[in-house]
Amino acid sequence: METVGFDENGECMQKVIIWYRLLLKRNTKQITAWLMTAALLLLLLVVQGIHMPSGKTMTIGLYCEQDGNMERTLCEDLENSHSRFAFVNYQDKEQMYKEVQSGKLECGFLMQSDFTERVRQDNWKKCVTYIANPFTTKGEVAKETFFAAFFKEYSGKLLAQSEKEIFTTQDKKRLEKMQKSSDDFLQSDFFYTDIVPVDTKVKKVQDNHDAYPVQGIFAVFLLGIMYFANAKRYEPKGIWVQHAFPNRERFLFACVQELAAVTIPAVVGFVLLLFVPQSRGLGQELLSFVIFLVYAIIWTALYAKIPSSAEGFLAYGIVMMAIAVIMCPVFWNVGAYIPVMRYLKYLIPVGVYV
């Protein structure tokens, strides 16, 4: 049997082109290649519709099931407050729930229909429903802000109740004087603000809450296709064509085989990626994608050599894709919480793309 090897006449590139053309032609005739492309498109369309909550979201929803005096006053105080949160009063409860669920709102507060009555009866426990999603990070601070505004309104009732308990009888003028003193305290400048100049030598802290679900899923999917393109070596009674090559060309053929396997879904998926709202622009997407593709082809060809059996090959593939999703900012940015992960993610090809 004659084996094809490298020569000194520069025919290596011609061989690569021939291999790629033949392998790509074979893939275009296989229904599995088109099914994988369709699955990728469907997955990208689903993922691009998912709104990942941003770490910068500062909007809080408010909804009152009944338009009572206390509810109205409380909502007005929160909407006009000088806190870092922007409180928005909703007229549709379902809309507020949906926007919390989608991440447009950081969280929401729903005041029950008997809110005012229960407060008057001192039965105020669980009279407000706190609405959050699994990605809510500032909910506890928002609850403190809400409770502070509520206590400002509720303190008047406490004051009237305490006045009666202390003096046994109520006196309107005395109560008004006590309430005025309470209001003066609540509105007083308790804090003195001292603004210090910014040290320009301090590096700006980068916002690491960004995640790229569409690009991330696209890259993980392609990484899986490239890796599992090497599965033919484990086919029962199969003839692994790479045995016909010497060791030097065997690795090169594996890379070409991966490139041919990923070409159709990569081209179709990349075109779709340019039109989704999460697109970063043609220039950045193309540059990142080319770097990812080159890195991923070499990386998966080497990684596929590690397992020694079909079962191990499958397990290694599953672990590879799971680690890629966890380590890289696909659905969440682990580097925002574990700084070293900002650099470790580059050990996986997906990390250079997202």
MARLUMTOR-126529 format. One record per residue (C-alpha): x, y, z; residue in one letter. Coordinates in steps of 0.5 Angstrom, whole numbers, m for minus. Example, Ala and Ser with C-alpha at 12.3 -4.5 7.8 and 13.67 -1.06 7.14 Angstrom:
2
REC      xx      yy      zz   type
REC      25      m9      16      A
REC      27      m2      14      S
# end
This chain:
354
REC      xx      yy      zz   type
REC       0       0       0      M
REC       3       7      m2      E
REC       2      12       3      T
REC       1      19       2      V
REC       7      24       5      G
REC      10      31       5      F
REC      14      32       0      D
REC      19      38      m1      E
REC      15      41      m7      N
REC      10      45      m3      G
REC       4      40      m5      E
REC       2      40       2      C
REC      m3      45       1      M
REC      m6      42      m5      Q
REC      m7      36      m1      K
REC     m11      40       4      V
REC     m15      43      m1      I
REC     m17      36      m4      I
REC     m18      33       3      W
REC     m23      39       5      Y
REC     m27      39      m2      R
REC     m28      32      m2      L
REC     m30      32       6      L
REC     m34      38       5      L
REC     m38      35      m1      K
REC     m39      28       3      R
REC     m42      32       9      N
REC     m47      36       4      T
REC     m50      30       2      K
REC     m51      27       9      Q
REC     m58      29      12      I
REC     m54      29      19      T
REC     m50      35      17      A
REC     m57      39      15      W
REC     m60      37      21      L
REC     m55      39      26      M
REC     m55      46      22      T
REC     m63      46      23      A
REC     m62      45      31      A
REC     m56      50      31      L
REC     m61      55      28      L
REC     m67      53      32      L
REC     m63      54      39      L
REC     m60      61      37      L
REC     m67      63      35      L
REC     m69      61      42      V
REC     m63      63      46      V
REC     m63      70      43      Q
REC     m70      71      45      G
REC     m68      70      53      I
REC     m66      77      56      H
REC     m60      76      61      M
REC     m61      81      67      P
REC     m56      86      67      S
REC     m52      88      73      G
REC     m53      95      72      K
REC     m61      94      72      T
REC     m63      99      78      M
REC     m71      99      76      T
REC     m76      97      81      I
REC     m83      95      80      G
REC     m89      97      84      L
REC     m96      95      84      Y
REC    m102      96      88      C
REC    m108      92      88      E
REC    m112      97      91      Q
REC    m111     105      90      D
REC    m111     107      97      G
REC    m109     113     101      N
REC    m103     109     104      M
REC    m101     106      97      E
REC    m101     112      93      R
REC     m97     116      98      T
REC     m92     110      99      L
REC     m91     110      91      C
REC     m91     117      90      E
REC     m85     117      96      D
REC     m81     112      92      L
REC     m82     115      85      E
REC     m80     121      88      N
REC     m74     119      92      S
REC     m67     120      91      H
REC     m65     113      92      S
REC     m60     110      86      R
REC     m66     106      84      F
REC     m72     108      79      A
REC     m79     106      82      F
REC     m84     105      77      V
REC     m91     104      78      N
REC     m95      99      74      Y
REC    m102      99      72      Q
REC    m102      92      70      D
REC     m99      86      75      K
REC     m98      81      69      E
REC     m94      86      66      Q
REC     m89      87      72      M
REC     m89      80      73      Y
REC     m86      79      66      K
REC     m81      84      66      E
REC     m78      82      73      V
REC     m78      75      69      Q
REC     m75      78      63      S
REC     m70      81      67      G
REC     m72      88      65      K
REC     m74      90      72      L
REC     m69      88      78      E
REC     m75      86      82      C
REC     m82      88      84      G
REC     m86      90      90      F
REC     m94      88      90      L
REC     m98      91      95      M
REC    m104      87      97      Q
REC    m111      89      96      S
REC    m112      90     104      D
REC    m106      93     105      F
REC    m108      99     108      T
REC    m113      96     112      E
REC    m108      91     115      R
REC    m103      96     117      V
REC    m109     100     120      R
REC    m110      94     124      Q
REC    m102      93     126      D
REC    m103      86     122      N
REC     m98      88     117      W
REC     m94      82     116      K
REC     m93      79     109      K
REC     m98      85     106      C
REC     m93      86     101      V
REC     m91      81      96      T
REC     m83      81      94      Y
REC     m82      79      86      I
REC     m75      77      84      A
REC     m72      72      79      N
REC     m66      68      80      P
REC     m61      73      77      F
REC     m64      79      82      T
REC     m57      81      86      T
REC     m60      88      89      K
REC     m66      85      92      G
REC     m64      86      99      E
REC     m62      93      98      V
REC     m69      95      94      A
REC     m73      92     100      K
REC     m69      96     105      E
REC     m71     102     101      T
REC     m78     100     100      F
REC     m79      99     108      F
REC     m75     105     109      A
REC     m81     109     105      A
REC     m86     105     108      F
REC     m84     106     115      F
REC     m84     114     114      K
REC     m91     113     113      E
REC     m93     108     118      Y
REC     m89     112     124      S
REC     m95     117     124      G
REC     m99     111     126      K
REC     m94     109     131      L
REC     m93     116     134      L
REC    m101     117     135      A
REC    m101     110     138      Q
REC     m95     112     143      S
REC     m98     119     145      E
REC    m104     115     147      K
REC    m101     110     151      E
REC     m96     115     154      I
REC    m101     120     156      F
REC    m107     116     157      T
REC    m111     121     153      T
REC    m110     124     146      Q
REC    m109     131     145      D
REC    m110     134     138      K
REC    m105     140     139      K
REC    m100     135     142      R
REC    m100     130     137      L
REC     m99     135     132      E
REC     m93     138     135      K
REC     m90     131     136      M
REC     m91     129     129      Q
REC     m88     136     127      K
REC     m82     134     131      S
REC     m82     127     127      S
REC     m82     130     120      D
REC     m77     135     122      D
REC     m72     129     124      F
REC     m74     125     118      L
REC     m73     131     113      Q
REC     m67     133     117      S
REC     m60     133     114      D
REC     m57     127     118      F
REC     m51     126     114      F
REC     m46     131     112      Y
REC     m43     129     105      T
REC     m36     130     104      D
REC     m34     129      96      I
REC     m27     127      95      V
REC     m23     128      89      P
REC     m22     122      84      V
REC     m15     119      84      D
REC     m14     118      77      T
REC      m8     113      78      K
REC     m13     108      80      V
REC     m15     103      75      K
REC     m22     103      73      K
REC     m26      97      75      V
REC     m29      94      69      Q
REC     m36      91      69      D
REC     m36      84      69      N
REC     m43      82      69      H
REC     m43      82      61      D
REC     m45      75      58      A
REC     m46      73      51      Y
REC     m51      67      51      P
REC     m52      67      43      V
REC     m45      67      42      Q
REC     m43      63      47      G
REC     m48      57      45      I
REC     m46      58      38      F
REC     m39      57      40      A
REC     m40      51      44      V
REC     m44      48      39      F
REC     m39      48      34      L
REC     m34      46      39      L
REC     m38      40      40      G
REC     m39      39      32      I
REC     m31      39      31      M
REC     m30      34      37      Y
REC     m35      29      35      F
REC     m32      29      28      A
REC     m26      25      31      N
REC     m31      20      33      A
REC     m30      15      27      K
REC     m24      12      30      R
REC     m29       8      35      Y
REC     m34       6      30      E
REC     m35      m2      30      P
REC     m32      m5      24      K
REC     m31       2      21      G
REC     m25       4      17      I
REC     m21      10      20      W
REC     m18      13      14      V
REC     m13      17      18      Q
REC      m9      10      19      H
REC      m7      11      11      A
REC      m3      17      13      F
REC       3      18      17      P
REC       3      21      24      N
REC       5      28      21      R
REC      m1      28      16      E
REC      m6      24      21      R
REC      m6      30      25      F
REC      m7      35      19      L
REC     m12      31      16      F
REC     m16      31      23      A
REC     m16      38      23      C
REC     m19      39      16      V
REC     m24      34      17      Q
REC     m26      38      23      E
REC     m26      44      19      L
REC     m31      41      13      A
REC     m35      38      19      A
REC     m37      45      22      V
REC     m37      49      15      T
REC     m44      49      14      I
REC     m47      50      21      P
REC     m41      55      22      A
REC     m43      59      16      V
REC     m50      59      17      V
REC     m50      61      24      G
REC     m45      66      23      F
REC     m50      70      18      V
REC     m56      69      23      L
REC     m51      72      29      L
REC     m50      78      25      L
REC     m58      80      25      F
REC     m59      78      32      V
REC     m60      84      37      P
REC     m54      81      41      Q
REC     m49      82      35      S
REC     m43      86      37      R
REC     m42      88      29      G
REC     m39      85      23      L
REC     m32      87      25      G
REC     m31      84      32      Q
REC     m35      78      31      E
REC     m31      76      25      L
REC     m25      77      28      L
REC     m27      73      34      S
REC     m30      68      30      F
REC     m24      67      26      V
REC     m19      66      32      I
REC     m24      62      35      F
REC     m24      57      29      L
REC     m17      56      28      V
REC     m16      55      36      Y
REC     m22      50      37      A
REC     m20      46      31      I
REC     m13      45      33      I
REC     m15      44      41      W
REC     m20      39      39      T
REC     m16      35      35      A
REC     m11      35      40      L
REC     m16      34      46      Y
REC     m20      28      42      A
REC     m13      24      43      K
REC     m14      23      50      I
REC     m20      18      51      P
REC     m18      11      49      S
REC     m25       8      48      S
REC     m32      10      45      A
REC     m35      11      52      E
REC     m29      15      54      G
REC     m29      19      48      F
REC     m37      21      49      L
REC     m35      23      57      A
REC     m30      27      55      Y
REC     m34      31      50      G
REC     m40      32      55      I
REC     m35      34      60      V
REC     m31      39      55      M
REC     m38      42      53      M
REC     m40      43      60      A
REC     m34      46      63      I
REC     m34      51      57      A
REC     m41      53      59      V
REC     m39      54      66      I
REC     m32      57      65      M
REC     m34      62      60      C
REC     m39      68      60      P
REC     m44      64      56      V
REC     m50      65      61      F
REC     m46      68      67      W
REC     m39      71      68      N
REC     m36      67      73      V
REC     m30      72      72      G
REC     m34      77      76      A
REC     m34      73      82      Y
REC     m27      69      81      I
REC     m22      74      78      P
REC     m18      68      76      V
REC     m23      65      71      M
REC     m22      72      67      R
REC     m16      68      65      Y
REC     m17      61      65      L
REC     m23      62      60      K
REC     m18      62      55      Y
REC     m15      55      56      L
REC     m22      53      52      I
REC     m23      56      45      P
REC     m30      59      47      V
REC     m27      63      52      G
REC     m23      67      46      V
REC     m30      68      43      Y
REC     m34      71      48      V
# end
